[in-house]
Amino acid sequence: MQSRFTDKVAFITGGGSGIGAATAQRLAKESAALDGAQFDRSESSGHALTVTWQANDNLTIKSISAYREINYEDGNDYDGFDLLGFHTIRRVDHEQTSQELQFIGSHNQLNYVGGLFYFNEDSDADNPYILGFGTVNNYYGVESESVAAYANLDYQLSDKLTVAGGIRWTSEEKSFYIEHPDDFSFAFFFPLPYTTANDTWTNTSAMASLSYELADDINSYVKVSQGWKAGGFNGEAATAAIAATAAIAVNPYDEEKVLAYEWGLKSRWFDQRLQANVAVFYNDITDMQMSEFLGAYSDIQNAGAAKVKGLELELVAVVSDGLTVNFSYSMLDSKYDEFITYDVYTGVANDVTDSAEFPYNPDNKWSLGVNYSTELSFASLTASADYSYVDDHFVFHNQPAEEYTRVESYNVLNARVSLTEIAGSNFSVSLWGKNITDEEYRINGIPMGDATGAFIGGINYYGDPATYGLEVGYQF
């Protein structure tokens, strides 16, 4: 069966070993031959409670409690042809609970925020692989528990100069389990008994900044801050069709750290009709957590060291009554100083410092938008249009085939026209269009390989084609 996907996915098989070599088939974009169900379903619920107590004129105590539950299920036919080859189903049950206690206050020129934070997250996955010769079951899950304490202070040294500082201590523990009960060793799927692992990461990070008011509507600042992300375990990576599965699963990847420098300017001009903000930043990253394609699966490894610098610009102009134009631009320049990967199939270390790419880091990205609103005799009219551009970039740091991991540059144009309060009522009507020029653009790609690590094909995900709609609403 040939199926056309108007918004999501194209399957292409390449010439390697295994399935790709057997079919020697290259399918057209947006086309696939399927024999398995493609679906994506989720149910979520959440509750939050915020309690605020004004202890005195200078102190407010706030409690924020939250609970969220997500049940997710998807199914994919990855082989790209109408024979039972390679299907997957993934069922995930996810719960998270958080509690935060904040102390917010001020005294003369001093403002402060202090707090305590607790977070618990529990995820369990049932991820069977349905193959032509049988089903390979895969179960894994992780529980994360995090506690933190933080404080932020800012002190006004003068009418124009403010100094600020902050510190945060965090401890995060993760408990992981995985099990492959089935034995398909002839197909490179080896059994793995119920295996557990546990680790804890602790960090203290700080921030300092200075801000100076150059004029009534012009403020400049400089900031130095530390960032941190806990390590973890490769649950999905452990679906690998190799005996090294256990080692990959239970050996965690490291925590990631960043030292960030930023200078910025926030300003308003021409009687506040033009808002102009600019920021320049430089990030020094150690042990950057990166997802890597490894043939039959992917895992997360740590890049040794990396530098990312860039610029962000934002302009908002009130051209006339009811007419606003906005523009944003970002530039990125990223470089690895050291990146050593380890091939789990051979145990060989590879220096990819000069060849690795930064995932989802386009060099340039910008958008231009126009908004207009006016009052008509029978309704309120609003009209908007936005045009955006994204440079080409990669979705994996390693490129088994650019056809699947490189996203070419693309442009997207959207527009919307709405009438509200029609004839003084609560009715509204809107006409909208997305990707009006019908740009064909890839947003993601998943390379695939066999159990030896060889690339054999992949899946490309595309943005929605030109789409139009009419909405009618009533506000109660």
C-alpha angles and dihedrals in degrees: 000000000000114000127190118216112202096190117011132035149015124191121214128174121205136200110273131102129304119018096358094054093043094056100031083195128147114191125205120255115278091016131105140161108229136187097165131069119265110206143145119193132167139171122195137177132178142179131196133184125192120189120185125192123188098213093181140327092289104036134060122181117202130187119198117189123179141174128185133180127190129184111190133181132174138169129201136183103211102175096076098218136085098259128091100264119127123356129157136196123192125193117184129185112193132181131175134180128187137181126187130181116196131192111199122181152132140216120189105305093353125095121182143180123190130172154164122226135193126184132178125183128180123186129176125184133195105195113171122183111217108206134176091259099042146302124301110203120211126185126182140151145167136209119203125194120184134180126185143174124197144173133191125188133182124186126192105224092182140346089282107026126070127176122200137184139175143181133195130189118198134179119187127184123192127193116194136188135181137176136183105185096177128085116213096147091150086065093043093258107125125193119250122195121225103295130183136192136180136191141164130214124195128188143171116203130182139197134198130181144171124205126189129190105224092181138346093284101023122083127174128192142180123201138184118192142165123226131194141188123189121239124247150178131278103240098162092037088063090070085082117137093232139090091244088075095107094052092049093049102047099037105082126219115241132260118268123231133189134188107203131195122190138177121187146172125207117189148161123207141184097030089320093301091122123049116192124182127175132177132184119195142181123195125194107198128191125192092004109198109237133179111228131197110234104172109260092030145352133244139185118260132174122251108218099228137341141178124213123184130172153143133241125196129185127183128180118180129185098211096179140332106313096002120103129171123195131188132183131183134180131186126193132191112185131180137172116226092187132001121167118176127190121222106224090200096057105014089233120144115229126199105217096163094122099036105040120103130215109247117235093359108128112187091227135021130168143164136196124199137182125197126186130180133175141157118253126193092258105025149000113268125208125175130179140174131182131190121193136185129198124189121230115276144157131257095206128040090228120054114214086169126354088216089075106027103039121083111202119221115273144180127217128193122196131176139181136186121191138184116199135179088026110198088348093301133120092252123115135181128197134187116199141175130194125199088002094181090055093237113188107219137160118230101179144001136201117204117206134200145170130263092277093061094254118144112241106164144306152209128265124205118208134197121251116281122234105315129183132187147174121216128193118189143177124203116215 
